[in-house]
Amino acid sequence: MNFHIVEFEAAYGKSKQIPKSDLPEIVFSGKSNVGKSSLINKLLYRKSIARVSATPGKTTTINFFKLNGCRFADLPGYGYAKVAKGEKERWAELVEGYFASERDIALIVQICDIRHSPTKDDMDMIDFLYSTGHNFIIALTKLDKLKNSQKQARIDTLKEELSAYEGITLIPCSSQTGEGMDEIRSEIEKALTD
């Protein structure tokens, strides 16, 4: 699969606007400020196809990127406290509507910050993905922020914290150094051929 050939397709703020699924979709989910846009950019060898912001809560739509033979769906980040209640409800409707419609979801890349324990929102999302039988991996971003001596300890702790979810794939990665990107690309390709 060629990750270099990609175009931004569309952004939707309401679930009823989203057209029917006509290609397998790779979905990116995670809390605000976890490095979702940076991860997508790195996977696609781009600097800014997915807009990166220093302010959390900036992605308020589902953004679609078309590749050869699949589509990336970038969900709005969850768990940002400084957002009005009405806006949070709109996001919830959008994401729930997305999952409730008949999508051809090949893989969900659930993104967590390797430096911290998963938040309640992270655990709710992981629980939802696991209990509904979705094919998903967990990308552990911001690996470059840890010293080498801390990396394995954090991975071991996260494995323990997520031990209720059998057979889960954890991929430590960094959008800065590119570490882990080939593993994520390979999981995407595997999901698309299965």
SULJO-V330007 format. One record per residue. N is the residue number from 1. PHI is phi in whole degrees, -180 to 180 (none if undefined). Layout:
# SULJO-V330007
n = {N	N}
phi = {PHI	PHI}
This chain:
# SULJO-V330007
n = {1	2	3	4	5	6	7	8	9	10	11	12	13	14	15	16	17	18	19	20	21	22	23	24	25	26	27	28	29	30	31	32	33	34	35	36	37	38	39	40	41	42	43	44	45	46	47	48	49	50	51	52	53	54	55	56	57	58	59	60	61	62	63	64	65	66	67	68	69	70	71	72	73	74	75	76	77	78	79	80	81	82	83	84	85	86	87	88	89	90	91	92	93	94	95	96	97	98	99	100	101	102	103	104	105	106	107	108	109	110	111	112	113	114	115	116	117	118	119	120	121	122	123	124	125	126	127	128	129	130	131	132	133	134	135	136	137	138	139	140	141	142	143	144	145	146	147	148	149	150	151	152	153	154	155	156	157	158	159	160	161	162	163	164	165	166	167	168	169	170	171	172	173	174	175	176	177	178	179	180	181	182	183	184	185	186	187	188	189	190	191	192	193	194}
phi = {none	-98	-83	-80	-96	-151	-138	-68	-102	-169	-128	-127	-101	-133	-63	-70	-79	-71	-68	-59	-75	-122	-142	-61	-116	-108	-104	-113	-131	174	-74	-57	70	-92	96	-64	-63	-63	-65	-60	-58	-67	-61	-97	57	-122	-89	-153	-70	-98	-71	-101	-135	-77	-94	-65	81	-78	-81	-113	-128	-91	-103	-109	-124	-98	-115	-76	88	-160	-136	-93	-117	-99	-78	-65	-67	-105	81	-89	-68	-86	-113	-59	-56	-61	-69	-61	-66	-65	-61	-61	-61	-62	-72	-63	-63	-61	-70	-78	-79	-80	-97	-92	-89	-83	-159	-114	-98	-85	-109	-131	-83	-60	-76	-128	-66	-58	-75	-60	-63	-59	-64	-60	-68	-61	-63	-61	-63	-68	-72	-91	76	-68	-80	-146	-124	-115	-91	-98	-80	68	-58	-65	-82	-102	-73	-53	-67	-91	-58	-64	-61	-67	-63	-62	-64	-64	-60	-66	-65	-107	-66	-68	-103	-69	72	-74	-99	-108	-124	-65	-152	-143	-76	-80	-94	87	-60	86	-67	-64	-64	-67	-58	-67	-64	-64	-62	-63	-64	-76	-94	-69}
